[in-house]
Amino acid sequence: MPTPCSERGRFRDQSVVILGGNAGIGLAAARLFAGEGARLALTGRNAETLLAAGAETGAITRVADMADTGACAAALAAFAGALGPIDVLFLNAGVGGFAPVADVTEPFWDQIHAVNLRGAFFALQAALPHMRDGGAIVVTGSIGSVAAVPGNVAYAAAKAGLRAVVRIVAKELLPRRIRVNMISPGPTDTEIFKRDAAEAEIAAMRAMFADVVPIGRMGEADEVARAALFLASRDASFINGVDLYVDGGCVELG
Ligand SMILES: NC(=O)c1ccc[n+]([C@@H]2O[C@H](COP(=O)([O-])OP(=O)(O)OC[C@H]3O[C@@H](n4cnc5c(N)ncnc54)[C@H](OP(=O)(O)O)[C@@H]3O)[C@@H](O)[C@H]2O)c1
């Protein structure tokens, strides 16, 4: 029998920072990292859920909006001060938003890009002086960046930009032996697609995704988080610059 992830201790005594660690995929990852011995730090926007995530996982926490580059930089410096050099950065925070091309306004575009691309890039940049050489960075993208989904243009463009960022940062960090990889989830059952939706709409979306996803269902946050831990761990020591689709086969089989 393979040893369950939670008993393997791959991150024992490592400093792990998750930006966007108080809900969904980030919270699932926080639970797994904590279970594998990491010293953990989390950010999010929602102070209440962040406090609860910290209490559950033993993480130190700080409210920091990804759109606020100064707040993120301050959080990263504070985490490194408290935990020591960062071994693993999981840059996961992201927001969704749908509008057909004709309806995309500049504020709508800017709000998505401020978090998903601009905020993510400058957080990554701010983290670099605090990263330990030989560490790992995992960034959450989306299969939206390679799928022609009507209404998804602003989000897809931001995540596609982030994919380009990952490739170039991975190359620039080769001398420091810091691996930089991306996970790109397919439809995953988290708050991001349920927010502001009625129960009937959520049920309809689940049924639609069951039809669309080759594996026949949405993913669970935990399934995506496990892929992030894999890329962050020594199990992935020869993997660098990739975008791993964690999508039930959507991209390759859809
Ligand atoms: N679920 C999917 O189907 C799916 C598919 C493809 C890609 N993704 C990507 O997966 C990542 C995680 O999403 P999820 O599905 O787990 O959604 P989620 O449950 O909504 O979680 C999003 C996380 O990001 C944080 N966050 C969002 N905006 C932020 C901001 N401005 N500043 C700081 N933190 C912020 C949230 O914190 P607060 O709760 O405090 O705002 C939360 O921790 C995102 O990058 C998303 O684009 C998700």
The ligand as a Tripos MOL2 file, in Angstrom:
@<TRIPOS>MOLECULE
LIG
   48    52     1     0     0
SMALL
NO_CHARGES

@<TRIPOS>ATOM
      1 N1        -12.4390   26.2110   -8.7560 N.am      1 LIG1
      2 C1        -12.1910   26.1430  -10.0520 C.2       1 LIG1
      3 O1        -12.9820   25.5920  -10.8370 O.2       1 LIG1
      4 C2        -10.9040   26.7060  -10.6090 C.ar      1 LIG1
      5 C3        -10.5650   26.4080  -11.9350 C.ar      1 LIG1
      6 C4         -9.4010   26.9150  -12.4640 C.ar      1 LIG1
      7 C5         -8.5690   27.7050  -11.6860 C.ar      1 LIG1
      8 N2         -8.9050   27.9900  -10.4080 N.ar      1 LIG1
      9 C6         -7.9790   28.8250   -9.6400 C.3       1 LIG1
     10 O2         -7.6960   28.2090   -8.4020 O.3       1 LIG1
     11 C7         -7.3180   29.2030   -7.4450 C.3       1 LIG1
     12 C8         -8.0680   28.9660   -6.1470 C.3       1 LIG1
     13 O3         -9.4560   29.1280   -6.3860 O.3       1 LIG1
     14 P1        -10.5580   28.2590   -5.6320 P.3       1 LIG1
     15 O4        -11.2760   27.4900   -6.6610 O.co2     1 LIG1
     16 O5         -9.9860   27.5530   -4.4740 O.co2     1 LIG1
     17 O6        -11.5420   29.4550   -5.1900 O.3       1 LIG1
     18 P2        -11.9570   30.0330   -3.7730 P.3       1 LIG1
     19 O7        -12.5200   28.9640   -2.9280 O.co2     1 LIG1
     20 O8        -12.7670   31.2180   -4.1140 O.co2     1 LIG1
     21 O9        -10.5670   30.4930   -3.1110 O.3       1 LIG1
     22 C9         -9.8560   31.5840   -3.6270 C.3       1 LIG1
     23 C10        -8.7230   31.9150   -2.6840 C.3       1 LIG1
     24 O10        -8.0400   33.0650   -3.1750 O.3       1 LIG1
     25 C11        -8.1460   34.1210   -2.2040 C.3       1 LIG1
     26 N3         -8.2900   35.4010   -2.8440 N.ar      1 LIG1
     27 C12        -9.1370   35.7360   -3.8530 C.ar      1 LIG1
     28 N4         -8.9930   37.0280   -4.1480 N.ar      1 LIG1
     29 C13        -8.0320   37.5100   -3.3200 C.ar      1 LIG1
     30 C14        -7.4470   38.7780   -3.1350 C.ar      1 LIG1
     31 N5         -7.8120   39.8360   -3.8780 N.pl3     1 LIG1
     32 N6         -6.4980   38.9110   -2.1940 N.ar      1 LIG1
     33 C15        -6.1250   37.8800   -1.4250 C.ar      1 LIG1
     34 N7         -6.6460   36.6380   -1.5430 N.ar      1 LIG1
     35 C16        -7.5920   36.4770   -2.4790 C.ar      1 LIG1
     36 C17        -9.3620   33.7780   -1.3880 C.3       1 LIG1
     37 O11        -9.3280   34.4460   -0.1430 O.3       1 LIG1
     38 P3        -10.6930   35.1550    0.3830 P.3       1 LIG1
     39 O12       -11.6990   34.0430    0.5150 O.co2     1 LIG1
     40 O13       -10.2910   35.7450    1.6740 O.co2     1 LIG1
     41 O14       -11.0630   36.1650   -0.6670 O.co2     1 LIG1
     42 C18        -9.2150   32.2630   -1.2900 C.3       1 LIG1
     43 O15        -8.2460   31.9190   -0.3380 O.3       1 LIG1
     44 C19        -7.5820   30.5610   -8.1100 C.3       1 LIG1
     45 O16        -6.3820   31.0820   -8.6080 O.3       1 LIG1
     46 C20        -8.5080   30.2060   -9.2650 C.3       1 LIG1
     47 O17        -8.4210   31.1170  -10.3340 O.3       1 LIG1
     48 C21       -10.0380   27.5030   -9.8450 C.ar      1 LIG1
@<TRIPOS>BOND
     1     1     2 1
     2     2     3 2
     3     2     4 1
     4     4     5 ar
     5     4    48 ar
     6     5     6 ar
     7     6     7 ar
     8     7     8 ar
     9     8     9 1
    10     8    48 ar
    11     9    10 1
    12     9    46 1
    13    10    11 1
    14    11    12 1
    15    11    44 1
    16    12    13 1
    17    13    14 1
    18    14    15 2
    19    14    16 1
    20    14    17 1
    21    17    18 1
    22    18    19 2
    23    18    20 1
    24    18    21 1
    25    21    22 1
    26    22    23 1
    27    23    24 1
    28    23    42 1
    29    24    25 1
    30    25    26 1
    31    25    36 1
    32    26    27 ar
    33    26    35 ar
    34    27    28 ar
    35    28    29 ar
    36    29    30 ar
    37    29    35 ar
    38    30    31 1
    39    30    32 ar
    40    32    33 ar
    41    33    34 ar
    42    34    35 ar
    43    36    37 1
    44    36    42 1
    45    37    38 1
    46    38    39 2
    47    38    40 1
    48    38    41 1
    49    42    43 1
    50    44    45 1
    51    44    46 1
    52    46    47 1
@<TRIPOS>SUBSTRUCTURE
     1 LIG1         1 GROUP 0 **** ****
